[in-house]
Amino acid sequence: MREYASDRVDLRSDTVTQPTESMREVMTSAEVGDDVMGDDPTVNYLQEKVAKMLGKEAGLYVSSGTMGNAVAILAHTRPGDEIVAYTKSHIFRYEGGGYASLAGCSMSLVPTPDGIMRPEDVKAAIRKAEGSESHYPDCSLVCVENTSNLGGGSVYPQEILDEICQIAHENGCNAHMDGARLFNAVVASGTDPARMVRDFDTVTICLSKGLGAPVGSVLVGSKEFIDRAHRFRKMLGGGMRQAGIIAAGGLYALDNNLEGLAEDHVRAKRLAVAINEMENYSVELDAVHSNIVLISTPEGTAKSVVSSLAEQGIDIIDIDDSQVRAVTHLHITDEDIERTIAAFSSTQ
């Protein structure tokens, strides 16, 4: 599918998608109200729908995944608490330090080569003030990102998710899933979404990444938790008024764009395999579970590779000085993949 006017192949992220004509029509005719007052029926329906899909009691519509994670952290923790997360997790690297500046928390980081934290490492990372003569902070939250963005779109095995949640709860911590690309994980693994997140206290999903909506994320959890989170959304300026117009895009995405994720995954794998066969590039193929491809380049050349591809109409981003990222999405076609492979080949 390619429903936007551009001759470029934009693989920078699955956030670059634009509303299709049919999505725009649904958004234009959306029934709206004042969501701050709880009167927007489209927002209310979206919150209820996502909560039901994920087996939770209630949902809260927020402007972004970053806001969803920030609200969750604020509602789960107290200033001075500690959070366990993957070393390259989105919450740690790409959310402006909100865990520290907004919630007053520190991070206990778990390294792993593929973005999948091992339960034993999570357990070792949990620190408590009790028994440490108050030297340690109190860890109160364990955060898991699924799929793992800088793990190359890797998907957690269900048994590891279950074990991490068990460890968190046994050690007096809540468990939160940053599920920005949760439905990529669902499609890749064939797992029911409610089963996947069954043991997590809270979950955020993003509607504007792989699903193709223009705006928004949803945070789900118990009704008591969401009531508390609602206050923090207000504090962060996240109360929106006639938000049903954008919520309608999210509803359309959930109803129409889930099946297409499997095609995104196939195209990502095809791209990964082809590039891995090139002399100057390598891809950890075992980690390509979904729609993200991390490509290692010759040392120090990532930016020049990005520039060279851009000259050929292919847009990607650099992750560090020797790694670039390509992300497939609903606007990427088979022809786009072939064009991208040819462009990479020409840069060798």
HUTA-V28229 format. One record per residue. N is the residue number from 0. RES is the residue in three letters. SS is DSSP state (hx for helix, st for strand, lp for the rest). PHI is phi as a letter, one per 30 degrees, with the letter a starting at -180 (NA if undefined). NEAR is the number of other ideal C-beta (glycine too) atoms within 10 Angstrom. Layout:
# HUTA-V28229
N;RES;SS;PHI;NEAR / N;RES;SS;PHI;NEAR
This chain:
# HUTA-V28229
0;MET;lp;NA;14 / 1;ARG;lp;b;12 / 2;GLU;lp;c;15 / 3;TYR;lp;b;12 / 4;ALA;lp;d;6 / 5;SER;lp;a;12 / 6;ASP;lp;c;5 / 7;ARG;lp;c;11 / 8;VAL;st;c;22 / 9;ASP;st;c;19 / 10;LEU;lp;c;28 / 11;ARG;lp;d;15 / 12;SER;lp;a;18 / 13;ASP;lp;d;27 / 14;THR;lp;d;16 / 15;VAL;lp;d;17 / 16;THR;lp;d;25 / 17;GLN;lp;c;14 / 18;PRO;lp;e;20 / 19;THR;lp;d;20 / 20;GLU;hx;e;7 / 21;SER;hx;d;11 / 22;MET;hx;d;23 / 23;ARG;hx;d;16 / 24;GLU;hx;d;12 / 25;VAL;hx;d;19 / 26;MET;hx;d;22 / 27;THR;hx;d;9 / 28;SER;lp;c;9 / 29;ALA;lp;d;20 / 30;GLU;lp;d;12 / 31;VAL;lp;b;18 / 32;GLY;lp;a;17 / 33;ASP;lp;c;15 / 34;ASP;hx;d;21 / 35;VAL;hx;d;15 / 36;MET;hx;c;9 / 37;GLY;lp;i;10 / 38;ASP;lp;c;14 / 39;ASP;lp;d;25 / 40;PRO;hx;d;14 / 41;THR;hx;d;25 / 42;VAL;hx;d;30 / 43;ASN;hx;e;17 / 44;TYR;hx;d;15 / 45;LEU;hx;d;26 / 46;GLN;hx;d;21 / 47;GLU;hx;d;13 / 48;LYS;hx;d;17 / 49;VAL;hx;d;26 / 50;ALA;hx;e;22 / 51;LYS;hx;d;13 / 52;MET;hx;e;20 / 53;LEU;lp;c;25 / 54;GLY;lp;i;16 / 55;LYS;lp;c;23 / 56;GLU;lp;d;14 / 57;ALA;st;a;19 / 58;GLY;st;b;26 / 59;LEU;st;b;28 / 60;TYR;st;d;27 / 61;VAL;st;b;28 / 62;SER;lp;d;19 / 63;SER;lp;a;19 / 64;GLY;hx;d;27 / 65;THR;hx;d;20 / 66;MET;hx;d;22 / 67;GLY;hx;e;30 / 68;ASN;hx;d;27 / 69;ALA;hx;d;26 / 70;VAL;hx;d;30 / 71;ALA;hx;d;30 / 72;ILE;hx;d;25 / 73;LEU;hx;d;23 / 74;ALA;hx;d;26 / 75;HIS;hx;d;25 / 76;THR;lp;b;22 / 77;ARG;lp;b;11 / 78;PRO;lp;e;10 / 79;GLY;lp;j;13 / 80;ASP;lp;d;20 / 81;GLU;st;b;22 / 82;ILE;st;b;27 / 83;VAL;st;c;29 / 84;ALA;st;a;25 / 85;TYR;st;d;26 / 86;THR;lp;e;14 / 87;LYS;lp;c;18 / 88;SER;lp;d;26 / 89;HIS;hx;d;20 / 90;ILE;hx;e;25 / 91;PHE;hx;d;18 / 92;ARG;hx;c;14 / 93;TYR;lp;b;12 / 94;GLU;lp;b;20 / 95;GLY;lp;i;11 / 96;GLY;lp;i;10 / 97;GLY;hx;e;18 / 98;TYR;hx;e;25 / 99;ALA;hx;c;14 / 100;SER;hx;d;11 / 101;LEU;lp;c;18 / 102;ALA;lp;c;23 / 103;GLY;lp;i;14 / 104;CYS;lp;c;25 / 105;SER;st;c;16 / 106;MET;st;c;19 / 107;SER;st;c;18 / 108;LEU;st;c;15 / 109;VAL;st;c;19 / 110;PRO;lp;d;10 / 111;THR;lp;a;15 / 112;PRO;lp;d;10 / 113;ASP;lp;c;14 / 114;GLY;lp;i;25 / 115;ILE;lp;c;23 / 116;MET;lp;d;27 / 117;ARG;lp;d;13 / 118;PRO;hx;e;17 / 119;GLU;hx;d;10 / 120;ASP;hx;d;14 / 121;VAL;hx;d;26 / 122;LYS;hx;e;18 / 123;ALA;hx;d;13 / 124;ALA;hx;d;20 / 125;ILE;lp;d;21 / 126;ARG;lp;c;17 / 127;LYS;lp;b;15 / 128;ALA;lp;d;15 / 129;GLU;lp;d;9 / 130;GLY;lp;i;9 / 131;SER;lp;c;11 / 132;GLU;lp;h;7 / 133;SER;lp;i;9 / 134;HIS;lp;d;8 / 135;TYR;lp;c;16 / 136;PRO;lp;d;17 / 137;ASP;lp;c;19 / 138;CYS;st;d;25 / 139;SER;st;b;22 / 140;LEU;st;b;26 / 141;VAL;st;c;29 / 142;CYS;st;c;29 / 143;VAL;st;b;27 / 144;GLU;st;c;30 / 145;ASN;lp;b;28 / 146;THR;lp;d;28 / 147;SER;st;c;28 / 148;ASN;hx;e;27 / 149;LEU;hx;d;22 / 150;GLY;hx;d;25 / 151;GLY;lp;i;26 / 152;GLY;lp;i;29 / 153;SER;st;d;27 / 154;VAL;lp;c;25 / 155;TYR;lp;d;24 / 156;PRO;lp;d;12 / 157;GLN;hx;d;14 / 158;GLU;hx;d;9 / 159;ILE;hx;d;16 / 160;LEU;hx;e;25 / 161;ASP;hx;d;17 / 162;GLU;hx;d;17 / 163;ILE;hx;d;26 / 164;CYS;hx;d;23 / 165;GLN;hx;d;14 / 166;ILE;hx;d;20 / 167;ALA;hx;e;27 / 168;HIS;hx;d;14 / 169;GLU;hx;d;10 / 170;ASN;lp;c;16 / 171;GLY;lp;i;12 / 172;CYS;lp;c;26 / 173;ASN;st;d;20 / 174;ALA;st;b;24 / 175;HIS;st;b;29 / 176;MET;st;c;29 / 177;ASP;st;d;30 / 178;GLY;st;c;30 / 179;ALA;lp;e;27 / 180;ARG;lp;c;30 / 181;LEU;hx;e;25 / 182;PHE;hx;d;25 / 183;ASN;hx;d;28 / 184;ALA;hx;d;27 / 185;VAL;hx;d;24 / 186;VAL;hx;d;23 / 187;ALA;hx;d;21 / 188;SER;hx;c;17 / 189;GLY;lp;i;6 / 190;THR;lp;c;17 / 191;ASP;lp;d;13 / 192;PRO;hx;d;20 / 193;ALA;hx;d;13 / 194;ARG;hx;d;14 / 195;MET;hx;e;25 / 196;VAL;lp;c;28 / 197;ARG;lp;e;15 / 198;ASP;lp;c;16 / 199;PHE;lp;d;26 / 200;ASP;lp;d;23 / 201;THR;st;b;30 / 202;VAL;st;b;28 / 203;THR;st;c;29 / 204;ILE;st;b;29 / 205;CYS;st;c;25 / 206;LEU;lp;c;29 / 207;SER;lp;c;23 / 208;LYS;lp;c;25 / 209;GLY;lp;d;32 / 210;LEU;lp;d;27 / 211;GLY;lp;i;27 / 212;ALA;lp;d;25 / 213;PRO;lp;d;18 / 214;VAL;lp;b;19 / 215;GLY;lp;j;26 / 216;SER;st;b;27 / 217;VAL;st;b;27 / 218;LEU;st;c;33 / 219;VAL;st;b;30 / 220;GLY;st;l;27 / 221;SER;lp;d;14 / 222;LYS;hx;d;12 / 223;GLU;hx;e;11 / 224;PHE;hx;d;21 / 225;ILE;hx;d;22 / 226;ASP;hx;d;13 / 227;ARG;hx;d;15 / 228;ALA;hx;d;25 / 229;HIS;hx;e;19 / 230;ARG;hx;d;12 / 231;PHE;hx;d;21 / 232;ARG;hx;e;24 / 233;LYS;hx;d;12 / 234;MET;hx;d;12 / 235;LEU;lp;d;16 / 236;GLY;lp;i;9 / 237;GLY;lp;c;20 / 238;GLY;lp;d;16 / 239;MET;lp;c;21 / 240;ARG;lp;d;13 / 241;GLN;lp;d;17 / 242;ALA;lp;d;25 / 243;GLY;hx;e;26 / 244;ILE;hx;e;20 / 245;ILE;hx;d;24 / 246;ALA;hx;d;30 / 247;ALA;hx;d;25 / 248;GLY;hx;d;27 / 249;GLY;hx;d;30 / 250;LEU;hx;d;22 / 251;TYR;hx;d;23 / 252;ALA;hx;d;27 / 253;LEU;hx;d;19 / 254;ASP;hx;d;10 / 255;ASN;hx;b;16 / 256;ASN;lp;c;22 / 257;LEU;lp;d;16 / 258;GLU;lp;d;8 / 259;GLY;hx;d;17 / 260;LEU;hx;d;25 / 261;ALA;hx;d;14 / 262;GLU;hx;d;17 / 263;ASP;hx;e;25 / 264;HIS;hx;d;22 / 265;VAL;hx;d;14 / 266;ARG;hx;d;21 / 267;ALA;hx;d;26 / 268;LYS;hx;d;19 / 269;ARG;hx;d;18 / 270;LEU;hx;d;24 / 271;ALA;hx;d;23 / 272;VAL;hx;d;14 / 273;ALA;hx;d;18 / 274;ILE;hx;d;22 / 275;ASN;hx;d;16 / 276;GLU;lp;d;12 / 277;MET;lp;d;15 / 278;GLU;lp;d;8 / 279;ASN;lp;c;14 / 280;TYR;lp;b;20 / 281;SER;st;b;15 / 282;VAL;lp;b;22 / 283;GLU;lp;d;17 / 284;LEU;hx;d;13 / 285;ASP;hx;d;9 / 286;ALA;hx;c;21 / 287;VAL;lp;d;23 / 288;HIS;lp;c;24 / 289;SER;lp;b;31 / 290;ASN;lp;c;30 / 291;ILE;st;c;30 / 292;VAL;st;b;29 / 293;LEU;st;c;23 / 294;ILE;st;c;25 / 295;SER;st;d;18 / 296;THR;lp;c;22 / 297;PRO;lp;e;13 / 298;GLU;lp;e;8 / 299;GLY;lp;i;10 / 300;THR;lp;c;16 / 301;ALA;hx;e;22 / 302;LYS;hx;d;13 / 303;SER;hx;d;13 / 304;VAL;hx;d;22 / 305;VAL;hx;e;19 / 306;SER;hx;d;11 / 307;SER;hx;d;15 / 308;LEU;hx;d;21 / 309;ALA;hx;d;13 / 310;GLU;hx;d;9 / 311;GLN;lp;c;16 / 312;GLY;lp;i;15 / 313;ILE;st;c;23 / 314;ASP;st;c;18 / 315;ILE;lp;b;24 / 316;ILE;st;b;15 / 317;ASP;st;c;18 / 318;ILE;st;c;16 / 319;ASP;st;b;11 / 320;ASP;lp;d;11 / 321;SER;lp;b;15 / 322;GLN;st;a;17 / 323;VAL;st;b;24 / 324;ARG;st;b;21 / 325;ALA;st;b;28 / 326;VAL;st;b;26 / 327;THR;lp;d;28 / 328;HIS;lp;a;25 / 329;LEU;lp;d;23 / 330;HIS;lp;c;21 / 331;ILE;lp;c;26 / 332;THR;lp;c;15 / 333;ASP;hx;d;11 / 334;GLU;hx;d;10 / 335;ASP;hx;d;20 / 336;ILE;hx;d;21 / 337;GLU;hx;d;13 / 338;ARG;hx;d;14 / 339;THR;hx;d;27 / 340;ILE;hx;d;18 / 341;ALA;hx;d;12 / 342;ALA;hx;d;19 / 343;PHE;hx;d;24 / 344;SER;hx;d;15 / 345;SER;hx;d;10 / 346;THR;lp;d;19 / 347;GLN;lp;d;9
